[in-house]
């Protein structure tokens, strides 16, 4: 479908996608004055700067209560990246931990659904954070070596 405007011959082209759905295309004039913009990509863990993991130092070790249906307190650390100095909150996975203030940890991106504002997790079995003791299943998440 093509429609014309009388004064300056403005042509706009419509392409038929389905039965009654039309998609209006931009004219050459519109594209030259305002080119098409690429969509900005959003990252799930922006503080990592597109790195898989980053080294950080513990500032505080504390517990946070989760959102509505859940009730058990979650162990969490406030940390600061060594290179950039960016501060964040990260969850400590698994049961019991040996973290204290000034201990070094490795942080990865991991959304914790029931904790508000926590989008990062600490990797167990790296630097100062030990693995979970007596762990048999899902050992890779909790930093436990296989016992022969």
N, C-alpha and C positions, 0 to 999 in steps of 0.2 A: 504494500500500500504506500503510495507517495502522495503527499499533499503539498500544494504550492501556495506561496504568499505573493500577492500581486505587486507590492511596491518595489522590493529589491530582489525578487525571485529567490526566496529562502526555501531550500528544499530539505525536507527531513524524511529519512527513510525508516520505515517500520518493517521489521522482519517477523513473520508469523512463526511462533514456536509450536503451539498446540492448536486446538480447535479455535478458541476465542482469545488467546493470550498473545499480545503483540509486544515486541521488544523494540524500543525506540533507539536507533543508533545515533551517535554523535556525528555532526557534520564536520567536514574538513576545516572549516572556519573555527569551530569550537575546539577542535583538537590542536590547531596551531597556536591559539591564544592561551589555552589552559590544557596542557598535555595530561594524559591519564596518569594517575598516581598509583604507585604500588602500595599494597596493604602492608602496614607495619606488623611485623611478627612480634607476638607477646611470648615471653618465656614464663614457664611455671615457677622457676626459681631465679629471679633476676639478680639477686645479690651474688650468685656464683659467677657472674660474667661469662656465661656459656662454657664454663669448665665443668667436668664431671664431678670432681671433688676439690675441696680446698682445706688447707691447714688453718686451724684456729686455736685460740687460747681461751680457756674457761674464765669468765669473770665471776659468775655466780652459779651455784647449783641449787635448784629449788623444785617445788612441786606445784602443779597447776591442776585445778579441778576442770573436768571436761564439760561439753555442752549437755543440754537437757537430759536425754534418756540415760546417759552413762553417769557413773558416780565415783569410780576409783580414781585416786589422785595419780597424775602422770608425772614421772621424773623428767625434768627439763633443765637445760643449761642456757645461760646467757653467755654468748661467745663473741669474740672479736677476731676477724681475719688478720693473720700476721702481716701480709703485704699491704693490703688496702686499708685496714682499720675499720672496715664496715662491721657494724654490730647487728646481731640477729639472735633469735631464739630457736633452739634445736632440741628435738626429743631424744631421750636415751632409750633405745629399744631393749626389751628383755627384762629379766628379774635381777635386782641388785646391781650395784656398780661401785667402782672405786674412784670416782672422779672427785677432785677437790678444786679449789680455786688455783689458778695458774697452771693447771695441767693442760697438755697439748692434745688436741683431738683432730680427727679428720671428718669433715662435714660433707654430706651429699644432699641433693634435693629430694624430698619425700613429703608429700602433702599428708598431714595428720588431720583427718576429717573432724574428730571431736574436740580438737584444741584450736581455739580461735587465734589466728595470727601466727601459727607455727607451720612453716612450709619446708622445714629442713630436718634431717635426722643425722645422728652421730654414727659413724662406722665403728663397730666393736672389733676388738682384736688388733687395733692400730694405735701406735704411739702409747699414750698413758692409759687408755681405756681397755681393760682386759675383756676377754670373751666370757660368755655365760657358762658357769660351771655345770657339769652333768647334763649337757644338752645332747640329745640323740637325733632329733629331726630338725630340718631347716637350719643346719649348722652354719652355712655360708653367711646367712644374715646376722648371726650372732657371734661370729669370729671364733668358732671352735674347730680344732683340727680333728681328723678322723682317728679314733682309737682302734688299733689293730687287734 
